[in-house]
Amino acid sequence: MIADCVVKGTGKWTAINALDLGQPVTLIGEAVFARCLSAIRDERARASKVIDGPKTHFQGDKKAFIDKLEQVPNTVPKTYSPQILVP
């Protein structure tokens, strides 16, 4: 996969402004980080030749895992939900 990106700076400005105001914008921050990684294509290409990807896979019951997550009371702020990934 070849990824090129155009950086306008709006996500960075938004994240900096939110930090100044003490407001969480985790999703925008993660998008800015992903874009920064996307911008260093040569480094990623070199790293992919040296570093293997993850070798572990979820071996549990995916349906039971999701069912258990759905039973958890809604006490976690919605801003944390993008960090819960199910393979």
N, CA, C and O of each residue as an XYZ file, in Angstrom:
348
protein
N       0.843     -1.176      0.000
C       0.000      0.000      0.000
C       0.888      1.238      0.000
O       1.802      1.368      0.814
N       0.606      2.118     -0.904
C       1.339      3.379     -0.960
C       0.410      4.468     -0.452
O      -0.698      4.651     -0.955
N       0.883      5.179      0.545
C       0.052      6.231      1.133
C       0.777      7.556      1.037
O       1.887      7.708      1.549
N       0.159      8.493      0.395
C       0.665      9.859      0.365
C      -0.385     10.738      1.025
O      -1.582     10.466      0.931
N       0.055     11.766      1.675
C      -0.913     12.636      2.330
C      -0.535     14.091      2.095
O       0.621     14.432      1.844
N      -1.534     14.912      2.184
C      -1.351     16.355      2.084
C      -1.604     16.914      3.474
O      -2.666     16.693      4.056
N      -0.645     17.626      3.995
C      -0.770     18.173      5.343
C      -1.136     19.646      5.253
O      -0.370     20.469      4.751
N      -2.331     19.954      5.754
C      -2.784     21.348      5.772
C      -2.586     21.955      7.156
O      -2.485     23.173      7.297
N      -2.530     21.100      8.178
C      -2.301     21.594      9.525
C      -3.541     21.810     10.353
O      -3.436     22.156     11.530
N      -4.734     21.616      9.770
C      -5.957     21.903     10.524
C      -6.133     20.962     11.717
O      -6.585     21.392     12.779
N      -5.781     19.682     11.552
C      -5.886     18.740     12.678
C      -4.920     19.110     13.791
O      -5.266     19.064     14.971
N      -3.714     19.476     13.405
C      -2.710     19.890     14.392
C      -3.170     21.143     15.124
O      -3.065     21.227     16.348
N      -3.678     22.113     14.378
C      -4.155     23.351     15.016
C      -5.301     23.043     15.979
O      -5.359     23.585     17.083
N      -6.204     22.173     15.551
C      -7.347     21.815     16.393
C      -6.876     21.132     17.676
O      -7.349     21.452     18.766
N      -5.940     20.189     17.538
C      -5.435     19.470     18.711
C      -4.707     20.420     19.670
O      -4.892     20.337     20.884
N      -3.902     21.299     19.137
C      -3.177     22.258     19.988
C      -4.159     23.183     20.700
O      -4.020     23.437     21.896
N      -5.145     23.683     19.974
C      -6.140     24.564     20.565
C      -6.921     23.834     21.653
O      -7.188     24.396     22.715
N      -7.287     22.584     21.384
C      -8.028     21.803     22.376
C      -7.187     21.573     23.629
O      -7.706     21.645     24.742
N      -5.902     21.300     23.461
C      -5.022     21.131     24.620
C      -4.939     22.421     25.425
O      -4.962     22.400     26.656
N      -4.844     23.536     24.721
C      -4.804     24.832     25.403
C      -6.082     25.071     26.217
O      -6.043     25.688     27.281
N      -7.210     24.574     25.703
C      -8.498     24.757     26.371
C      -8.829     23.635     27.352
O      -9.850     23.683     28.038
N      -7.960     22.622     27.414
C      -8.208     21.506     28.321
C      -9.323     20.590     27.859
O      -9.988     19.964     28.685
N      -9.540     20.499     26.553
C     -10.599     19.661     25.999
C      -9.993     18.454     25.289
O      -9.036     18.606     24.529
N     -10.533     17.256     25.523
C      -9.993     16.070     24.854
C     -10.475     15.978     23.403
O     -11.664     16.135     23.128
N      -9.573     15.730     22.508
C      -9.907     15.454     21.109
C      -9.049     14.277     20.651
O      -8.254     14.394     19.717
N      -9.225     13.150     21.324
C      -8.364     11.998     21.067
C      -8.454     11.506     19.631
O      -7.441     11.115     19.052
N      -9.637     11.518     19.048
C      -9.780     11.021     17.689
C      -9.003     11.887     16.705
O      -8.336     11.365     15.812
N      -9.083     13.196     16.862
C      -8.341     14.100     15.973
C      -6.845     13.924     16.192
O      -6.072     13.905     15.234
N      -6.435     13.795     17.452
C      -5.014     13.572     17.743
C      -4.498     12.299     17.092
O      -3.413     12.298     16.510
N      -5.260     11.219     17.185
C      -4.848      9.953     16.560
C      -4.781     10.090     15.046
O      -3.897      9.516     14.409
N      -5.710     10.849     14.465
C      -5.689     11.066     13.015
C      -4.436     11.838     12.604
O      -3.831     11.545     11.572
N      -4.054     12.815     13.407
C      -2.834     13.584     13.117
C      -1.612     12.664     13.208
O      -0.726     12.725     12.356
N      -1.563     11.811     14.241
C      -0.434     10.880     14.376
C      -0.374      9.922     13.187
O       0.705      9.647     12.661
N      -1.537      9.413     12.767
C      -1.569      8.496     11.623
C      -1.074      9.192     10.362
O      -0.352      8.602      9.558
N      -1.462     10.434     10.200
C      -1.019     11.189      9.031
C       0.491     11.421      9.084
O       1.166     11.373      8.055
N       1.017     11.671     10.277
C       2.472     11.850     10.411
C       3.201     10.568     10.012
O       4.222     10.621      9.326
N       2.679      9.416     10.442
C       3.288      8.137     10.050
C       3.170      7.922      8.546
O       4.091      7.405      7.913
N       2.051      8.314      7.986
C       1.848      8.169      6.551
C       2.854      9.002      5.761
O       3.263      8.617      4.665
N       3.240     10.117      6.309
C       4.135     11.041      5.610
C       5.574     10.536      5.540
O       6.346     11.011      4.707
N       5.948      9.596      6.384
C       7.337      9.110      6.385
C       7.419      7.756      5.670
O       7.818      6.749      6.254
N       7.035      7.764      4.403
C       6.946      6.536      3.612
C       8.287      5.807      3.514
O       8.324      4.584      3.653
N       9.380      6.521      3.281
C      10.682      5.863      3.146
C      11.071      5.122      4.417
O      11.566      3.996      4.362
N      10.844      5.758      5.559
C      11.165      5.112      6.830
C      10.299      3.877      7.057
O      10.785      2.856      7.544
N       9.015      3.970      6.705
C       8.126      2.817      6.867
C       8.542      1.675      5.953
O       8.473      0.511      6.347
N       8.973      1.996      4.734
C       9.405      0.961      3.791
C      10.656      0.253      4.312
O      10.756     -0.972      4.244
N      11.614      1.035      4.836
C      12.829      0.425      5.396
C      12.502     -0.425      6.615
O      13.033     -1.524      6.771
N      11.628      0.085      7.480
C      11.259     -0.643      8.697
C      10.545     -1.950      8.367
O      10.745     -2.951      9.056
N       9.714     -1.956      7.320
C       8.965     -3.164      6.984
C       9.871     -4.309      6.547
O       9.468     -5.471      6.589
N      11.102     -3.985      6.123
C      12.054     -5.018      5.731
C      12.800     -5.592      6.923
O      13.407     -6.658      6.826
N      12.757     -4.888      8.047
C      13.497     -5.297      9.232
C      12.584     -5.811     10.336
O      12.935     -6.755     11.045
N      11.425     -5.201     10.484
C      10.523     -5.514     11.586
C       9.352     -6.345     11.081
O       8.660     -5.957     10.140
N       9.140     -7.487     11.716
C       7.987     -8.312     11.380
C       6.745     -7.746     12.060
O       6.835     -7.083     13.094
N       5.610     -8.011     11.474
C       4.346     -7.584     12.068
C       3.991     -8.459     13.259
O       4.729     -9.385     13.593
N       2.868     -8.172     13.899
C       2.459     -8.960     15.066
C       2.187    -10.408     14.675
O       1.656    -10.686     13.600
N       2.554    -11.317     15.556
C       2.373    -12.737     15.290
C       1.222    -13.332     16.091
O       0.806    -14.462     15.832
N       0.711    -12.593     17.049
C      -0.370    -13.125     17.868
C      -1.717    -12.758     17.256
O      -1.888    -11.693     16.662
N      -2.653    -13.662     17.420
C      -4.010    -13.442     16.947
C      -4.967    -13.769     18.083
O      -4.668    -14.603     18.937
N      -6.101    -13.116     18.087
C      -7.120    -13.383     19.101
C      -7.587    -14.826     18.939
O      -8.033    -15.222     17.863
N      -7.483    -15.608     20.012
C      -7.848    -17.023     19.939
C      -9.099    -17.337     20.736
O      -9.517    -18.493     20.805
N      -9.698    -16.327     21.334
C     -10.895    -16.544     22.131
C     -12.151    -16.563     21.279
O     -12.092    -16.563     20.050
N     -13.266    -16.579     21.949
C     -14.571    -16.560     21.297
C     -14.947    -15.104     21.027
O     -15.294    -14.377     21.958
N     -14.884    -14.668     19.771
C     -15.137    -13.269     19.429
C     -16.551    -12.837     19.815
O     -16.747    -11.732     20.320
N     -17.536    -13.706     19.577
C     -18.916    -13.353     19.905
C     -19.067    -13.161     21.410
O     -19.715    -12.208     21.842
N     -18.483    -14.045     22.215
C     -18.562    -13.908     23.674
C     -17.860    -12.638     24.133
O     -18.329    -11.963     25.049
N     -16.741    -12.313     23.502
C     -16.001    -11.104     23.852
C     -16.849     -9.860     23.588
O     -16.945     -8.969     24.432
N     -17.461     -9.814     22.406
C     -18.302     -8.665     22.056
C     -19.526     -8.602     22.959
O     -19.914     -7.524     23.409
N     -20.140     -9.761     23.226
C     -21.304     -9.787     24.128
C     -20.934     -9.242     25.507
O     -21.700     -8.487     26.106
N     -19.760     -9.625     26.007
C     -19.320     -9.154     27.317
C     -19.094     -7.640     27.295
O     -19.447     -6.944     28.246
N     -18.504     -7.132     26.206
C     -18.298     -5.682     26.084
C     -19.632     -4.941     26.087
O     -19.758     -3.868     26.677
N     -20.616     -5.524     25.427
C     -21.931     -4.873     25.357
C     -22.638     -4.872     26.705
O     -23.537     -4.060     26.922
N     -22.253     -5.768     27.619
C     -22.872     -5.830     28.942
C     -22.280     -4.824     29.916
O     -22.872     -4.548     30.960
N     -21.123     -4.277     29.587
C     -20.459     -3.313     30.469
C     -21.288     -2.037     30.501
O     -21.678     -1.526     29.451
N     -21.563     -1.514     31.700
C     -22.326     -0.263     31.773
C     -21.631      0.845     31.001
O     -20.405      0.847     30.884
N     -22.382      1.760     30.487
C     -21.833      2.842     29.673
C     -21.191      3.901     30.560
O     -21.678      5.027     30.655
N     -20.079      3.521     31.215
C     -19.374      4.437     32.095
C     -18.114      4.988     31.438
O     -17.512      5.939     31.937
N     -17.717      4.384     30.313
C     -16.527      4.836     29.616
C     -16.933      5.929     28.636
O     -17.859      5.734     27.848
N     -16.258      7.073     28.670
C     -16.601      8.136     27.724
C     -16.494      7.659     26.281
O     -15.634      6.841     25.956
N     -17.349      8.160     25.436
C     -17.360      7.760     24.027
C     -16.023      8.030     23.340
O     -15.703      7.379     22.345
N     -15.246      8.970     23.850
C     -13.971      9.287     23.206
C     -12.999      8.127     23.296
O     -12.044      8.081     22.521
N     -13.202      7.179     24.220
C     -12.306      6.042     24.353
C     -12.702      4.886     23.444
O     -11.884      3.996     23.214
N     -13.919      4.864     22.922
C     -14.392      3.727     22.151
C     -13.552      3.415     20.914
O     -13.442      2.237     20.576
N     -12.949      4.382     20.209
C     -12.132      4.005     19.055
C     -10.901      3.192     19.436
O     -10.291      2.567     18.569
N     -10.524      3.186     20.707
C      -9.332      2.448     21.106
C      -9.620      0.979     21.374
O      -8.689      0.206     21.598
N     -10.895      0.572     21.357
C     -11.247     -0.836     21.555
C     -11.361     -1.466     20.181
O     -12.306     -1.194     19.440
N     -10.398     -2.307     19.842
C     -10.356     -2.930     18.527
C     -10.547     -4.428     18.657
O      -9.912     -5.064     19.498
N     -11.398     -4.986     17.850
C     -11.617     -6.418     17.839
C     -11.085     -6.953     16.523
O     -11.551     -6.557     15.455
N     -10.092     -7.870     16.594
C      -9.509     -8.382     15.325
C     -10.522     -9.210     14.549
O     -10.210     -9.714     13.470
